[in-house]
Amino acid sequence: MPSTKKPIVLIVEDSESSIDILVASLKGSYDLMVAIDGMEALAAVERELPDLILLDVIMPGMSGYEVCNKLKGNEKTQDIPIIFLTSVSDVLNKAQAFELGAADYLTKPFEVLELKARVKNHLELRHTKMLLADQNRRLEEMVLDRTEHLFKTQSAMIFALAFLTETRDSGTGEHIKSTQVLMEILTLELRTLGHFKELLTDEYIHMLYSSAPLHDIGKVGVADEILLKPGKLTREEFEEMKRHTVYGYNTLDRAEKEIGDSSFLTLAKEITYTHHERWDGTGYPRGLKGEEIPVSGRLMALVDVYDALVSHRPYKEAYTHEVAKNIIMESSGTHFDPRVVEAFIACKEKFMNYKA
């Protein structure tokens, strides 16, 4: 049901006769507040927000223009419509009033019917704006709810795909979770150090965090006798193992072609395809070198190796954090981008505490 509460109109006027006319014209239709100068008007607005203000321009002390300027500079009161009342009718004064944000300008002596019509119109306009603003807020909330739902669905699907590899490789499940968290720690530290700061926006870091679990999805295409072999792989077996980067890339590439351009899938493809590339160009599958390797791949390379080093595998025991740290430091400039290693060293305690 619509509200039965009357709109509140604040009259700011130093002339007693003008106040009497205004009150007589508007009483009954509105709840009225009266102030006789600018300071009293500002105090009244602090106590209760009016829906509209009728404001005299020339008053002792603070002028109506000054009052208007203060009200428009306050977030709580900036949207209240102000109608100036004045005996000054020149164009410059009217222009000043509108520049300050006034909704309207009435010249004294005014016609009562015109006053009522303008007050009514501006209150209806304010009511319409408030309804639209409320509707926009509700729509934004609906969009946020929908976005959150889609994000949760996307995250669930990512983990569902990523955990497919766990059915083949029992060590992958914890690895997926760990690399995701460690990726976020590392990227935030890189940004703090000022590296890749134009790239490492909140959105990009969020996408890295979300897509990191897919880095080994291509392992579902590797034969069990190779993927689960407890001992050292032969040269031929290792060549086949290396192809998990290509299998993963091709899978995500097909998905992207189905749904169209996707910055998320583009990043996931980069990570899947390039996280085994090495800074010195001796990695795989393409032998990319230095800056040729996407930043996402460089980050995933370090996170992937660190977690593999400190985790138990069928073919090895878990290394200590200190040993893993030394291996990564020694690989700066060969396996890893030195800037990424610098960030790792800066946040090594966070890595260690997460994996403890």
C-alpha positions as CSV (number, residue, x, y, z in Angstrom):
1,M,0.0,0.0,0.0
2,P,1.2,3.6,-0.7
3,S,2.4,5.6,2.3
4,T,-0.1,7.9,3.9
5,K,2.6,10.0,5.5
6,K,2.5,13.6,4.3
7,P,5.7,15.0,2.7
8,I,7.7,17.4,4.9
9,V,8.4,20.9,3.6
10,L,10.9,23.1,5.3
11,I,10.2,26.9,5.0
12,V,13.3,29.0,5.5
13,E,12.2,32.7,5.6
14,D,13.1,35.7,7.8
15,S,9.9,37.7,6.9
16,E,7.0,36.9,9.2
17,S,4.4,38.0,6.7
18,S,6.0,35.7,4.0
19,I,6.0,32.8,6.5
20,D,2.3,33.3,7.2
21,I,1.5,33.2,3.5
22,L,3.5,30.1,2.9
23,V,2.1,28.3,5.9
24,A,-1.5,29.2,4.9
25,S,-0.9,28.1,1.3
26,L,0.6,24.7,2.2
27,K,-0.8,23.6,5.5
28,G,-3.1,20.6,5.3
29,S,-1.3,19.1,2.3
30,Y,2.2,18.9,3.9
31,D,3.9,18.7,7.3
32,L,5.6,22.0,7.7
33,M,8.8,23.0,9.4
34,V,9.9,26.7,9.7
35,A,13.3,28.3,10.2
36,I,14.0,32.0,10.2
37,D,17.7,32.0,9.2
38,G,20.3,29.8,7.7
39,M,21.8,28.4,10.9
40,E,18.4,27.4,12.2
41,A,17.6,25.8,8.8
42,L,20.7,23.6,8.9
43,A,20.0,22.6,12.5
44,A,16.4,21.7,11.5
45,V,17.6,19.5,8.6
46,E,20.0,17.7,11.1
47,R,17.0,16.8,13.3
48,E,14.7,15.6,10.5
49,L,15.2,15.5,6.7
50,P,12.6,17.4,4.8
51,D,11.3,16.3,1.4
52,L,11.6,19.8,0.0
53,I,13.0,23.2,1.1
54,L,11.6,26.6,0.3
55,L,14.6,28.9,0.8
56,D,14.7,32.6,0.9
57,V,17.9,34.1,-0.7
58,I,18.4,37.3,1.3
59,M,18.5,36.6,5.1
60,P,20.6,38.0,7.9
61,G,23.8,36.1,8.5
62,M,24.0,33.2,6.1
63,S,22.5,33.8,2.7
64,G,20.2,31.3,1.0
65,Y,23.0,30.6,-1.5
66,E,25.4,29.6,1.3
67,V,22.7,27.4,2.9
68,C,22.1,25.7,-0.5
69,N,25.8,25.2,-1.0
70,K,26.2,23.5,2.3
71,L,23.2,21.2,1.7
72,K,24.3,20.2,-1.7
73,G,27.8,19.4,-0.4
74,N,26.4,16.9,2.2
75,E,25.6,13.4,0.9
76,K,22.6,13.1,3.3
77,T,21.0,16.3,2.0
78,Q,22.2,16.8,-1.6
79,D,19.2,15.3,-3.2
80,I,16.6,17.4,-1.4
81,P,14.9,19.7,-3.9
82,I,15.4,23.4,-3.1
83,I,13.1,26.1,-4.4
84,F,14.5,29.6,-3.9
85,L,12.2,32.4,-2.9
86,T,13.4,36.0,-3.6
87,S,12.4,39.4,-4.7
88,V,15.6,39.6,-6.9
89,S,14.6,38.4,-10.4
90,D,17.6,39.2,-12.6
91,V,19.1,36.5,-14.8
92,L,22.5,36.3,-13.0
93,N,20.9,35.5,-9.7
94,K,18.7,32.8,-11.2
95,A,21.7,31.4,-13.0
96,Q,23.7,31.3,-9.7
97,A,20.8,29.5,-8.0
98,F,20.7,26.8,-10.6
99,E,24.4,26.4,-10.7
100,L,24.3,25.7,-6.9
101,G,21.8,22.9,-7.6
102,A,18.5,24.5,-6.9
103,A,15.4,22.8,-8.4
104,D,13.5,26.0,-9.0
105,Y,13.3,29.7,-8.5
106,L,10.2,31.7,-7.5
107,T,10.1,35.5,-7.5
108,K,8.2,37.4,-4.8
109,P,5.5,38.3,-4.8
110,F,4.4,34.8,-6.0
111,E,1.0,33.5,-6.9
112,V,-0.2,30.9,-4.4
113,L,-1.5,28.6,-7.1
114,E,1.9,28.7,-8.9
115,L,3.7,28.0,-5.5
116,K,1.4,25.0,-4.9
117,A,1.9,23.6,-8.4
118,R,5.7,23.9,-8.3
119,V,5.9,22.3,-4.8
120,K,3.6,19.5,-5.9
121,N,5.6,18.9,-9.1
122,H,9.0,18.8,-7.4
123,L,7.7,16.5,-4.7
124,E,6.3,14.1,-7.3
125,L,9.5,14.3,-9.2
126,R,11.5,13.5,-6.0
127,H,9.2,10.6,-5.2
128,T,9.7,9.2,-8.8
129,K,13.4,9.5,-8.5
130,M,13.4,7.7,-5.1
131,L,11.3,4.9,-6.6
132,L,13.7,4.6,-9.5
133,A,16.7,4.6,-7.2
134,D,15.0,2.0,-5.0
135,Q,14.2,-0.1,-8.1
136,N,17.8,0.2,-9.3
137,R,19.1,-0.9,-5.9
138,R,16.9,-4.0,-6.0
139,L,18.0,-4.7,-9.5
140,E,21.7,-4.3,-8.5
141,E,21.1,-6.7,-5.6
142,M,19.5,-9.2,-7.9
143,V,22.4,-8.9,-10.3
144,L,24.9,-9.4,-7.4
145,D,22.9,-12.4,-6.2
146,R,22.9,-13.9,-9.7
147,T,26.5,-13.1,-10.2
148,E,27.4,-14.8,-6.9
149,H,25.3,-17.8,-7.9
150,L,27.0,-18.0,-11.3
151,F,30.4,-17.7,-9.6
152,K,29.6,-20.5,-7.2
153,T,28.4,-22.7,-10.0
154,Q,31.5,-21.8,-12.0
155,S,33.8,-22.6,-9.1
156,A,32.0,-25.9,-8.5
157,M,32.3,-26.9,-12.2
158,I,36.0,-25.9,-12.1
159,F,36.7,-28.2,-9.1
160,A,34.5,-31.0,-10.6
161,L,36.7,-30.8,-13.8
162,A,39.9,-30.5,-11.8
163,F,39.1,-33.4,-9.5
164,L,38.7,-35.7,-12.5
165,T,42.4,-36.0,-12.3
166,E,42.2,-37.1,-8.7
167,T,40.4,-40.3,-9.8
168,R,43.6,-41.0,-11.7
169,D,46.2,-39.5,-9.4
170,S,45.5,-39.6,-5.6
171,G,47.9,-36.7,-4.9
172,T,46.1,-34.2,-7.1
173,G,43.2,-33.3,-4.8
174,E,45.3,-31.6,-2.1
175,H,47.6,-30.2,-4.8
176,I,44.7,-28.4,-6.4
177,K,43.6,-26.7,-3.2
178,S,47.2,-25.8,-2.2
179,T,48.3,-24.3,-5.5
180,Q,45.1,-22.2,-5.6
181,V,45.8,-20.6,-2.2
182,L,49.6,-20.3,-2.9
183,M,48.9,-18.6,-6.2
184,E,46.9,-15.9,-4.4
185,I,49.6,-15.4,-1.8
186,L,52.2,-15.1,-4.5
187,T,50.3,-12.7,-6.7
188,L,49.4,-10.3,-3.9
189,E,53.1,-10.2,-2.8
190,L,54.2,-9.5,-6.4
191,R,51.8,-6.6,-6.5
192,T,53.1,-5.3,-3.2
193,L,56.6,-5.3,-4.5
194,G,55.4,-3.4,-7.6
195,H,56.0,-6.2,-10.2
196,F,53.4,-6.5,-13.0
197,K,51.3,-4.0,-11.1
198,E,49.4,-3.0,-14.2
199,L,48.5,-6.6,-14.9
200,L,47.8,-7.7,-11.3
201,T,44.4,-6.0,-10.8
202,D,41.9,-7.5,-8.3
203,E,40.0,-9.0,-11.2
204,Y,43.1,-10.6,-12.7
205,I,44.2,-12.1,-9.3
206,H,40.7,-13.4,-8.8
207,M,40.8,-15.1,-12.2
208,L,44.2,-16.6,-11.5
209,Y,42.9,-18.0,-8.2
210,S,39.8,-19.4,-9.9
211,S,41.6,-20.9,-12.9
212,A,44.6,-22.3,-11.1
213,P,42.9,-25.7,-10.2
214,L,42.7,-26.5,-14.0
215,H,46.5,-26.4,-14.5
216,D,46.8,-30.2,-14.5
217,I,43.4,-31.2,-16.1
218,G,45.2,-32.6,-19.1
219,K,46.5,-35.5,-16.9
220,V,43.2,-37.3,-17.5
221,G,44.6,-38.0,-21.0
222,V,47.7,-39.7,-19.7
223,A,47.7,-43.5,-19.5
224,D,47.6,-45.0,-16.0
225,E,50.8,-46.9,-16.3
226,I,52.6,-43.6,-16.9
227,L,50.6,-41.3,-14.6
228,L,50.7,-43.8,-11.6
229,K,54.2,-45.2,-12.1
230,P,56.0,-45.2,-8.8
231,G,59.5,-45.1,-10.3
232,K,61.4,-43.0,-12.7
233,L,59.8,-42.6,-16.2
234,T,61.6,-43.7,-19.3
235,R,62.3,-41.0,-22.0
236,E,59.3,-42.1,-24.0
237,E,57.0,-42.2,-20.9
238,F,58.2,-38.7,-19.9
239,E,57.4,-37.4,-23.4
240,E,53.9,-38.7,-23.1
241,M,53.6,-37.2,-19.6
242,K,54.6,-33.9,-21.0
243,R,51.7,-34.0,-23.3
244,H,49.2,-33.3,-20.4
245,T,49.9,-29.6,-21.1
246,V,48.6,-30.0,-24.6
247,Y,45.7,-32.2,-23.7
248,G,44.6,-29.6,-21.1
249,Y,45.0,-26.7,-23.5
250,N,43.0,-28.4,-26.3
251,T,40.2,-29.3,-23.9
252,L,39.9,-25.7,-22.6
253,D,40.3,-24.3,-26.1
254,R,37.3,-26.4,-27.3
255,A,35.3,-25.2,-24.4
256,E,36.1,-21.6,-25.2
257,K,35.0,-22.1,-28.8
258,E,31.7,-23.4,-27.6
259,I,30.9,-20.5,-25.4
260,G,32.7,-17.7,-27.2
261,D,35.5,-15.4,-25.9
262,S,36.1,-15.8,-22.2
263,S,38.9,-14.1,-20.4
264,F,38.7,-16.7,-17.7
265,L,39.2,-19.7,-20.1
266,T,41.9,-17.8,-21.9
267,L,43.8,-17.5,-18.7
268,A,43.1,-21.1,-17.8
269,K,44.5,-22.2,-21.2
270,E,47.6,-20.1,-20.6
271,I,48.3,-21.7,-17.2
272,T,47.6,-25.2,-18.4
273,Y,49.8,-24.8,-21.5
274,T,52.7,-22.9,-20.1
275,H,53.2,-23.8,-16.4
276,H,56.0,-26.2,-17.3
277,E,57.9,-23.7,-19.4
278,R,61.2,-22.5,-17.9
279,W,62.7,-19.1,-17.8
280,D,65.9,-20.3,-19.6
281,G,63.8,-21.8,-22.5
282,T,64.4,-25.5,-21.5
283,G,60.8,-26.2,-20.5
284,Y,57.9,-27.7,-22.4
285,P,55.7,-28.0,-24.5
286,R,57.1,-25.1,-26.7
287,G,60.4,-24.2,-25.1
288,L,59.3,-20.6,-24.5
289,K,62.0,-18.4,-22.9
290,G,61.8,-15.4,-20.5
291,E,59.2,-12.8,-21.4
292,E,57.7,-15.1,-24.0
293,I,56.1,-17.1,-21.1
294,P,52.9,-15.5,-20.0
295,V,53.0,-14.2,-16.4
296,S,50.3,-16.6,-15.4
297,G,52.5,-19.6,-16.5
298,R,55.5,-18.2,-14.7
299,L,53.5,-17.9,-11.5
300,M,52.0,-21.3,-11.8
301,A,55.4,-22.8,-12.5
302,L,56.8,-21.8,-9.1
303,V,53.6,-22.6,-7.1
304,D,53.4,-26.0,-8.8
305,V,57.0,-26.9,-8.1
306,Y,57.0,-25.7,-4.5
307,D,53.9,-27.7,-3.7
308,A,55.2,-30.8,-5.4
309,L,58.5,-30.5,-3.4
310,V,56.9,-30.2,0.0
311,S,54.2,-32.9,-0.7
312,H,54.6,-36.7,-0.5
313,R,54.4,-38.5,-3.8
314,P,54.6,-42.3,-4.6
315,Y,58.1,-41.8,-5.9
316,K,59.4,-39.4,-3.2
317,E,59.1,-38.2,0.4
318,A,58.1,-34.6,1.2
319,Y,60.9,-32.1,1.4
320,T,61.0,-29.6,4.2
321,H,60.1,-26.0,3.5
322,E,63.7,-25.0,3.9
323,V,64.9,-27.5,1.3
324,A,62.2,-26.5,-1.1
325,K,63.0,-22.8,-0.6
326,N,66.7,-23.4,-1.4
327,I,65.9,-25.4,-4.5
328,I,63.6,-22.5,-5.8
329,M,66.2,-19.9,-5.0
330,E,68.9,-21.8,-6.8
331,S,66.5,-22.0,-9.8
332,S,66.1,-18.3,-10.1
333,G,66.9,-17.2,-13.6
334,T,66.9,-20.7,-14.9
335,H,63.6,-22.4,-14.1
336,F,61.9,-19.3,-12.7
337,D,61.5,-15.6,-13.4
338,P,63.7,-13.9,-10.8
339,R,61.0,-11.4,-9.9
340,V,58.6,-14.3,-9.1
341,V,61.3,-15.8,-6.9
342,E,61.9,-12.5,-5.2
343,A,58.2,-12.4,-4.3
344,F,58.3,-16.0,-3.1
345,I,61.2,-15.2,-0.7
346,A,59.3,-12.1,0.6
347,C,56.3,-14.3,1.5
348,K,58.0,-17.6,2.2
349,E,56.6,-17.6,5.8
350,K,53.1,-17.6,4.4
351,F,53.9,-20.4,2.1
352,M,55.4,-22.4,4.9
353,N,52.6,-21.7,7.4
354,Y,49.9,-22.7,4.8
355,K,51.6,-26.0,4.1
356,A,52.6,-26.7,7.8
